Amino acid sequence: MTTTVRNIMTKKLETIEDSASVQDAAKKMKDKSVSSLLNIVADLIDNNRIKSTLTDVLSPINAENLRKAHCKLESGTSIGKIVLSRF
């Protein structure tokens, strides 16, 4: 069976041995689903099937670059993500 996001999100709660409660079982299943979903997304990125929306990196983090990033966002013309990096 091919693993898809839909399969992961709609997967029925499996019987989990030694669970103290239904909530514990649900949390274990959720953690497993999140891990599977992250692996799928990582594969899609590695295979260039999806890409980041990163369009701008401003470095270092300082007052000038904070102003630049803020102006880009306020202009309403910015597309994608703006990242401030490195102190």
Secondary structure, DSSP 8 states (H G I E B T S, - for coil): ----HHHHHH------TT-SSHHHHHHHHHHHHHHHHHHHHHHHHHTTSS---EEEEE-S-SHHHHHHHHHHHHHT---SEEEE---
